[in-house]
Amino acid sequence: MDTKKSIDTMFSAGAHFGLGRSRRHPTVTPFIFGTKNDTDIFDLEKTEVLLEKAKAFVISLAKEGKTILFVGGKKEASQSTKNAAQSLNMPYVDGRWIGGSISNFGQIRKRIERYEKLTSDKEKGELAKYTKRERMLIDKEIASLEKMFLGIVSLKKSPDALFIVDPKREKIALKEATDFDIPVIALCSSDCNISGIKYPVVGNDTAKTSIQMFLTEITAAYQANKKVLA
């Protein structure tokens, strides 16, 4: 996409709107064009440069068949995050981040395997040997595990990168990734500290239209350059 078309697309999606000036984090100041009615307005020319850097990184991941874990748990982002990840057969977190998903992955994997076993046993009718009460408790356990881990069932090892919508909200995910040197691409509004993020993309991380637009850009970049398996 050429620069003008990219900026027009971002503008149409409302990507230029930040938050109230009083909430601005100093690290985002260089990317602010101005303030209107006390709302920070992003310089979309600078956002476009950041987006292109992020997409170049995504392309490099795609060419090597690497895994991106998509994280967007707030209500404005959850459905779009899930849809974007599923379009690439990638793992996702569209609700609460479970602490240890990266830092204690071995234990998390055991819980996922427990979920997979219980689900398989249920589908095969192997729970019939249990009492009605026992089956009810197992069903509750399956539902609980599903709520926590459904999006990352396919994750067999730590992801190669994260895409995070609103890293201020998803600070635990950001910290775990950073602690383990996993690169992070993040859609960051004006209240985010972008200093520790390898590929920040400053823009509206609250409006559904803006979130969807950025996710579309990232997934399209990956899809177009995806490694073809022999």
PyMOL commands that set and color helices and strands:
alter all, ss='L'
color gray80, all
select helices_A, chain A and resi 3-12+21-23+26-31+44-63+78-87+105-123+132-152+171-179+208-224
alter helices_A, ss='H'
color red, helices_A
select strands_A, chain A and resi 17-20+32-36+39-42+68-71+92-93+161-165+184-188+199-202
alter strands_A, ss='S'
color yellow, strands_A
deselect
rebuild
show_as cartoon
